[in-house]
Amino acid sequence: MTTPDELRLLPWSGPEGKPCYLSTEDSDGHMSRLADNIESVQLGMAADLLEHALEILGDKDAGAEDLRVLATDLTGALQETLRVATSRGRRLRASGSQRL
């Protein structure tokens, strides 16, 4: 039986925003690779959004709607980034490894 520490938190949510988990010992399997790729895309998009946020925040003409949209986008990116960090942290603890 797989313990919760052995489950991989996937970078997407299930119905009603509930977390999805993968139970596998094959870190090179199709679902593991898919999750790795999605995590990579999410982190890349968060980095791009951060650059965009710096531009908007530096724009003295940015209005309330611009800032509201930016805050919404940043909130989503932060949620995704925290999910990736949580997943990777759990896998580090489970493997006893220092690297992923």
Phi and psi in radians as a Rosetta constraint file:
Dihedral C 1 N 2 CA 2 C 2 CIRCULARHARMONIC -1.511 0.35
Dihedral N 2 CA 2 C 2 N 3 CIRCULARHARMONIC 2.307 0.35
Dihedral C 2 N 3 CA 3 C 3 CIRCULARHARMONIC -1.506 0.35
Dihedral N 3 CA 3 C 3 N 4 CIRCULARHARMONIC 2.786 0.35
Dihedral C 3 N 4 CA 4 C 4 CIRCULARHARMONIC -0.976 0.35
Dihedral N 4 CA 4 C 4 N 5 CIRCULARHARMONIC -0.558 0.35
Dihedral C 4 N 5 CA 5 C 5 CIRCULARHARMONIC -1.195 0.35
Dihedral N 5 CA 5 C 5 N 6 CIRCULARHARMONIC -0.351 0.35
Dihedral C 5 N 6 CA 6 C 6 CIRCULARHARMONIC -1.586 0.35
Dihedral N 6 CA 6 C 6 N 7 CIRCULARHARMONIC -0.161 0.35
Dihedral C 6 N 7 CA 7 C 7 CIRCULARHARMONIC -1.437 0.35
Dihedral N 7 CA 7 C 7 N 8 CIRCULARHARMONIC 2.469 0.35
Dihedral C 7 N 8 CA 8 C 8 CIRCULARHARMONIC -1.636 0.35
Dihedral N 8 CA 8 C 8 N 9 CIRCULARHARMONIC 2.163 0.35
Dihedral C 8 N 9 CA 9 C 9 CIRCULARHARMONIC -1.261 0.35
Dihedral N 9 CA 9 C 9 N 10 CIRCULARHARMONIC 2.112 0.35
Dihedral C 9 N 10 CA 10 C 10 CIRCULARHARMONIC -1.469 0.35
Dihedral N 10 CA 10 C 10 N 11 CIRCULARHARMONIC 2.716 0.35
Dihedral C 10 N 11 CA 11 C 11 CIRCULARHARMONIC -1.422 0.35
Dihedral N 11 CA 11 C 11 N 12 CIRCULARHARMONIC 0.406 0.35
Dihedral C 11 N 12 CA 12 C 12 CIRCULARHARMONIC -2.459 0.35
Dihedral N 12 CA 12 C 12 N 13 CIRCULARHARMONIC 2.837 0.35
Dihedral C 12 N 13 CA 13 C 13 CIRCULARHARMONIC -1.787 0.35
Dihedral N 13 CA 13 C 13 N 14 CIRCULARHARMONIC 2.744 0.35
Dihedral C 13 N 14 CA 14 C 14 CIRCULARHARMONIC -1.642 0.35
Dihedral N 14 CA 14 C 14 N 15 CIRCULARHARMONIC -2.857 0.35
Dihedral C 14 N 15 CA 15 C 15 CIRCULARHARMONIC -0.955 0.35
Dihedral N 15 CA 15 C 15 N 16 CIRCULARHARMONIC 2.478 0.35
Dihedral C 15 N 16 CA 16 C 16 CIRCULARHARMONIC 1.060 0.35
Dihedral N 16 CA 16 C 16 N 17 CIRCULARHARMONIC 0.415 0.35
Dihedral C 16 N 17 CA 17 C 17 CIRCULARHARMONIC 1.300 0.35
Dihedral N 17 CA 17 C 17 N 18 CIRCULARHARMONIC 0.208 0.35
Dihedral C 17 N 18 CA 18 C 18 CIRCULARHARMONIC -1.294 0.35
Dihedral N 18 CA 18 C 18 N 19 CIRCULARHARMONIC 2.550 0.35
Dihedral C 18 N 19 CA 19 C 19 CIRCULARHARMONIC -1.144 0.35
Dihedral N 19 CA 19 C 19 N 20 CIRCULARHARMONIC 2.617 0.35
Dihedral C 19 N 20 CA 20 C 20 CIRCULARHARMONIC -1.952 0.35
Dihedral N 20 CA 20 C 20 N 21 CIRCULARHARMONIC 2.502 0.35
Dihedral C 20 N 21 CA 21 C 21 CIRCULARHARMONIC -2.229 0.35
Dihedral N 21 CA 21 C 21 N 22 CIRCULARHARMONIC 2.679 0.35
Dihedral C 21 N 22 CA 22 C 22 CIRCULARHARMONIC -2.098 0.35
Dihedral N 22 CA 22 C 22 N 23 CIRCULARHARMONIC 2.280 0.35
Dihedral C 22 N 23 CA 23 C 23 CIRCULARHARMONIC -1.906 0.35
Dihedral N 23 CA 23 C 23 N 24 CIRCULARHARMONIC 1.831 0.35
Dihedral C 23 N 24 CA 24 C 24 CIRCULARHARMONIC -2.789 0.35
Dihedral N 24 CA 24 C 24 N 25 CIRCULARHARMONIC 2.621 0.35
Dihedral C 24 N 25 CA 25 C 25 CIRCULARHARMONIC -1.718 0.35
Dihedral N 25 CA 25 C 25 N 26 CIRCULARHARMONIC -0.085 0.35
Dihedral C 25 N 26 CA 26 C 26 CIRCULARHARMONIC -1.667 0.35
Dihedral N 26 CA 26 C 26 N 27 CIRCULARHARMONIC 1.648 0.35
Dihedral C 26 N 27 CA 27 C 27 CIRCULARHARMONIC -1.259 0.35
Dihedral N 27 CA 27 C 27 N 28 CIRCULARHARMONIC -0.101 0.35
Dihedral C 27 N 28 CA 28 C 28 CIRCULARHARMONIC -1.941 0.35
Dihedral N 28 CA 28 C 28 N 29 CIRCULARHARMONIC 0.218 0.35
Dihedral C 28 N 29 CA 29 C 29 CIRCULARHARMONIC -1.261 0.35
Dihedral N 29 CA 29 C 29 N 30 CIRCULARHARMONIC 2.944 0.35
Dihedral C 29 N 30 CA 30 C 30 CIRCULARHARMONIC -0.970 0.35
Dihedral N 30 CA 30 C 30 N 31 CIRCULARHARMONIC -0.867 0.35
Dihedral C 30 N 31 CA 31 C 31 CIRCULARHARMONIC -1.180 0.35
Dihedral N 31 CA 31 C 31 N 32 CIRCULARHARMONIC -0.635 0.35
Dihedral C 31 N 32 CA 32 C 32 CIRCULARHARMONIC -1.135 0.35
Dihedral N 32 CA 32 C 32 N 33 CIRCULARHARMONIC -0.755 0.35
Dihedral C 32 N 33 CA 33 C 33 CIRCULARHARMONIC -1.150 0.35
Dihedral N 33 CA 33 C 33 N 34 CIRCULARHARMONIC -0.706 0.35
Dihedral C 33 N 34 CA 34 C 34 CIRCULARHARMONIC -1.046 0.35
Dihedral N 34 CA 34 C 34 N 35 CIRCULARHARMONIC -0.813 0.35
Dihedral C 34 N 35 CA 35 C 35 CIRCULARHARMONIC -1.082 0.35
Dihedral N 35 CA 35 C 35 N 36 CIRCULARHARMONIC -0.747 0.35
Dihedral C 35 N 36 CA 36 C 36 CIRCULARHARMONIC -1.028 0.35
Dihedral N 36 CA 36 C 36 N 37 CIRCULARHARMONIC -0.779 0.35
Dihedral C 36 N 37 CA 37 C 37 CIRCULARHARMONIC -1.137 0.35
Dihedral N 37 CA 37 C 37 N 38 CIRCULARHARMONIC -0.744 0.35
Dihedral C 37 N 38 CA 38 C 38 CIRCULARHARMONIC -1.156 0.35
Dihedral N 38 CA 38 C 38 N 39 CIRCULARHARMONIC -0.714 0.35
Dihedral C 38 N 39 CA 39 C 39 CIRCULARHARMONIC -1.021 0.35
Dihedral N 39 CA 39 C 39 N 40 CIRCULARHARMONIC -0.764 0.35
Dihedral C 39 N 40 CA 40 C 40 CIRCULARHARMONIC -1.065 0.35
Dihedral N 40 CA 40 C 40 N 41 CIRCULARHARMONIC -0.775 0.35
Dihedral C 40 N 41 CA 41 C 41 CIRCULARHARMONIC -1.103 0.35
Dihedral N 41 CA 41 C 41 N 42 CIRCULARHARMONIC -0.784 0.35
Dihedral C 41 N 42 CA 42 C 42 CIRCULARHARMONIC -1.057 0.35
Dihedral N 42 CA 42 C 42 N 43 CIRCULARHARMONIC -0.756 0.35
Dihedral C 42 N 43 CA 43 C 43 CIRCULARHARMONIC -1.187 0.35
Dihedral N 43 CA 43 C 43 N 44 CIRCULARHARMONIC -0.659 0.35
Dihedral C 43 N 44 CA 44 C 44 CIRCULARHARMONIC -1.131 0.35
Dihedral N 44 CA 44 C 44 N 45 CIRCULARHARMONIC -0.725 0.35
Dihedral C 44 N 45 CA 45 C 45 CIRCULARHARMONIC -1.155 0.35
Dihedral N 45 CA 45 C 45 N 46 CIRCULARHARMONIC -0.645 0.35
Dihedral C 45 N 46 CA 46 C 46 CIRCULARHARMONIC -1.122 0.35
Dihedral N 46 CA 46 C 46 N 47 CIRCULARHARMONIC -0.702 0.35
Dihedral C 46 N 47 CA 47 C 47 CIRCULARHARMONIC -1.118 0.35
Dihedral N 47 CA 47 C 47 N 48 CIRCULARHARMONIC -0.745 0.35
Dihedral C 47 N 48 CA 48 C 48 CIRCULARHARMONIC -1.114 0.35
Dihedral N 48 CA 48 C 48 N 49 CIRCULARHARMONIC -0.721 0.35
Dihedral C 48 N 49 CA 49 C 49 CIRCULARHARMONIC -1.133 0.35
Dihedral N 49 CA 49 C 49 N 50 CIRCULARHARMONIC -0.646 0.35
Dihedral C 49 N 50 CA 50 C 50 CIRCULARHARMONIC -1.067 0.35
Dihedral N 50 CA 50 C 50 N 51 CIRCULARHARMONIC -0.761 0.35
Dihedral C 50 N 51 CA 51 C 51 CIRCULARHARMONIC -1.061 0.35
Dihedral N 51 CA 51 C 51 N 52 CIRCULARHARMONIC -0.759 0.35
Dihedral C 51 N 52 CA 52 C 52 CIRCULARHARMONIC -1.102 0.35
Dihedral N 52 CA 52 C 52 N 53 CIRCULARHARMONIC -0.711 0.35
Dihedral C 52 N 53 CA 53 C 53 CIRCULARHARMONIC -1.070 0.35
Dihedral N 53 CA 53 C 53 N 54 CIRCULARHARMONIC -0.726 0.35
Dihedral C 53 N 54 CA 54 C 54 CIRCULARHARMONIC -1.097 0.35
Dihedral N 54 CA 54 C 54 N 55 CIRCULARHARMONIC -0.661 0.35
Dihedral C 54 N 55 CA 55 C 55 CIRCULARHARMONIC -1.130 0.35
Dihedral N 55 CA 55 C 55 N 56 CIRCULARHARMONIC -0.833 0.35
Dihedral C 55 N 56 CA 56 C 56 CIRCULARHARMONIC -1.102 0.35
Dihedral N 56 CA 56 C 56 N 57 CIRCULARHARMONIC -0.782 0.35
Dihedral C 56 N 57 CA 57 C 57 CIRCULARHARMONIC -1.162 0.35
Dihedral N 57 CA 57 C 57 N 58 CIRCULARHARMONIC -0.431 0.35
Dihedral C 57 N 58 CA 58 C 58 CIRCULARHARMONIC -1.500 0.35
Dihedral N 58 CA 58 C 58 N 59 CIRCULARHARMONIC -0.109 0.35
Dihedral C 58 N 59 CA 59 C 59 CIRCULARHARMONIC -1.599 0.35
Dihedral N 59 CA 59 C 59 N 60 CIRCULARHARMONIC 1.900 0.35
Dihedral C 59 N 60 CA 60 C 60 CIRCULARHARMONIC -1.164 0.35
Dihedral N 60 CA 60 C 60 N 61 CIRCULARHARMONIC -0.274 0.35
Dihedral C 60 N 61 CA 61 C 61 CIRCULARHARMONIC -1.641 0.35
Dihedral N 61 CA 61 C 61 N 62 CIRCULARHARMONIC 0.032 0.35
Dihedral C 61 N 62 CA 62 C 62 CIRCULARHARMONIC -1.142 0.35
Dihedral N 62 CA 62 C 62 N 63 CIRCULARHARMONIC 2.302 0.35
Dihedral C 62 N 63 CA 63 C 63 CIRCULARHARMONIC -1.666 0.35
Dihedral N 63 CA 63 C 63 N 64 CIRCULARHARMONIC 3.131 0.35
Dihedral C 63 N 64 CA 64 C 64 CIRCULARHARMONIC -1.055 0.35
Dihedral N 64 CA 64 C 64 N 65 CIRCULARHARMONIC -0.697 0.35
Dihedral C 64 N 65 CA 65 C 65 CIRCULARHARMONIC -1.149 0.35
Dihedral N 65 CA 65 C 65 N 66 CIRCULARHARMONIC -0.698 0.35
Dihedral C 65 N 66 CA 66 C 66 CIRCULARHARMONIC -1.033 0.35
Dihedral N 66 CA 66 C 66 N 67 CIRCULARHARMONIC -0.774 0.35
Dihedral C 66 N 67 CA 67 C 67 CIRCULARHARMONIC -1.220 0.35
Dihedral N 67 CA 67 C 67 N 68 CIRCULARHARMONIC -0.617 0.35
Dihedral C 67 N 68 CA 68 C 68 CIRCULARHARMONIC -1.131 0.35
Dihedral N 68 CA 68 C 68 N 69 CIRCULARHARMONIC -0.796 0.35
Dihedral C 68 N 69 CA 69 C 69 CIRCULARHARMONIC -1.101 0.35
Dihedral N 69 CA 69 C 69 N 70 CIRCULARHARMONIC -0.759 0.35
Dihedral C 69 N 70 CA 70 C 70 CIRCULARHARMONIC -1.055 0.35
Dihedral N 70 CA 70 C 70 N 71 CIRCULARHARMONIC -0.787 0.35
Dihedral C 70 N 71 CA 71 C 71 CIRCULARHARMONIC -1.085 0.35
Dihedral N 71 CA 71 C 71 N 72 CIRCULARHARMONIC -0.692 0.35
Dihedral C 71 N 72 CA 72 C 72 CIRCULARHARMONIC -1.116 0.35
Dihedral N 72 CA 72 C 72 N 73 CIRCULARHARMONIC -0.817 0.35
Dihedral C 72 N 73 CA 73 C 73 CIRCULARHARMONIC -1.113 0.35
Dihedral N 73 CA 73 C 73 N 74 CIRCULARHARMONIC -0.730 0.35
Dihedral C 73 N 74 CA 74 C 74 CIRCULARHARMONIC -1.147 0.35
Dihedral N 74 CA 74 C 74 N 75 CIRCULARHARMONIC -0.646 0.35
Dihedral C 74 N 75 CA 75 C 75 CIRCULARHARMONIC -1.082 0.35
Dihedral N 75 CA 75 C 75 N 76 CIRCULARHARMONIC -0.784 0.35
Dihedral C 75 N 76 CA 76 C 76 CIRCULARHARMONIC -1.094 0.35
Dihedral N 76 CA 76 C 76 N 77 CIRCULARHARMONIC -0.757 0.35
Dihedral C 76 N 77 CA 77 C 77 CIRCULARHARMONIC -1.145 0.35
Dihedral N 77 CA 77 C 77 N 78 CIRCULARHARMONIC -0.659 0.35
Dihedral C 77 N 78 CA 78 C 78 CIRCULARHARMONIC -1.161 0.35
Dihedral N 78 CA 78 C 78 N 79 CIRCULARHARMONIC -0.706 0.35
Dihedral C 78 N 79 CA 79 C 79 CIRCULARHARMONIC -1.045 0.35
Dihedral N 79 CA 79 C 79 N 80 CIRCULARHARMONIC -0.788 0.35
Dihedral C 79 N 80 CA 80 C 80 CIRCULARHARMONIC -1.134 0.35
Dihedral N 80 CA 80 C 80 N 81 CIRCULARHARMONIC -0.738 0.35
Dihedral C 80 N 81 CA 81 C 81 CIRCULARHARMONIC -1.139 0.35
Dihedral N 81 CA 81 C 81 N 82 CIRCULARHARMONIC -0.705 0.35
Dihedral C 81 N 82 CA 82 C 82 CIRCULARHARMONIC -1.143 0.35
Dihedral N 82 CA 82 C 82 N 83 CIRCULARHARMONIC -0.633 0.35
Dihedral C 82 N 83 CA 83 C 83 CIRCULARHARMONIC -1.119 0.35
Dihedral N 83 CA 83 C 83 N 84 CIRCULARHARMONIC -0.740 0.35
Dihedral C 83 N 84 CA 84 C 84 CIRCULARHARMONIC -1.101 0.35
Dihedral N 84 CA 84 C 84 N 85 CIRCULARHARMONIC -0.798 0.35
Dihedral C 84 N 85 CA 85 C 85 CIRCULARHARMONIC -1.100 0.35
Dihedral N 85 CA 85 C 85 N 86 CIRCULARHARMONIC -0.723 0.35
Dihedral C 85 N 86 CA 86 C 86 CIRCULARHARMONIC -1.094 0.35
Dihedral N 86 CA 86 C 86 N 87 CIRCULARHARMONIC -0.804 0.35
Dihedral C 86 N 87 CA 87 C 87 CIRCULARHARMONIC -1.062 0.35
Dihedral N 87 CA 87 C 87 N 88 CIRCULARHARMONIC -0.820 0.35
Dihedral C 87 N 88 CA 88 C 88 CIRCULARHARMONIC -1.183 0.35
Dihedral N 88 CA 88 C 88 N 89 CIRCULARHARMONIC -0.639 0.35
Dihedral C 88 N 89 CA 89 C 89 CIRCULARHARMONIC -1.101 0.35
Dihedral N 89 CA 89 C 89 N 90 CIRCULARHARMONIC -0.738 0.35
Dihedral C 89 N 90 CA 90 C 90 CIRCULARHARMONIC -1.106 0.35
Dihedral N 90 CA 90 C 90 N 91 CIRCULARHARMONIC -0.721 0.35
Dihedral C 90 N 91 CA 91 C 91 CIRCULARHARMONIC -1.206 0.35
Dihedral N 91 CA 91 C 91 N 92 CIRCULARHARMONIC -0.580 0.35
Dihedral C 91 N 92 CA 92 C 92 CIRCULARHARMONIC -1.117 0.35
Dihedral N 92 CA 92 C 92 N 93 CIRCULARHARMONIC -0.812 0.35
Dihedral C 92 N 93 CA 93 C 93 CIRCULARHARMONIC -1.110 0.35
Dihedral N 93 CA 93 C 93 N 94 CIRCULARHARMONIC -0.729 0.35
Dihedral C 93 N 94 CA 94 C 94 CIRCULARHARMONIC -1.154 0.35
Dihedral N 94 CA 94 C 94 N 95 CIRCULARHARMONIC -0.624 0.35
Dihedral C 94 N 95 CA 95 C 95 CIRCULARHARMONIC -1.562 0.35
Dihedral N 95 CA 95 C 95 N 96 CIRCULARHARMONIC -0.278 0.35
Dihedral C 95 N 96 CA 96 C 96 CIRCULARHARMONIC 1.248 0.35
Dihedral N 96 CA 96 C 96 N 97 CIRCULARHARMONIC 0.202 0.35
Dihedral C 96 N 97 CA 97 C 97 CIRCULARHARMONIC -1.568 0.35
Dihedral N 97 CA 97 C 97 N 98 CIRCULARHARMONIC 2.805 0.35
Dihedral C 97 N 98 CA 98 C 98 CIRCULARHARMONIC -1.738 0.35
Dihedral N 98 CA 98 C 98 N 99 CIRCULARHARMONIC -0.132 0.35
Dihedral C 98 N 99 CA 99 C 99 CIRCULARHARMONIC -2.384 0.35
Dihedral N 99 CA 99 C 99 N 100 CIRCULARHARMONIC 2.661 0.35
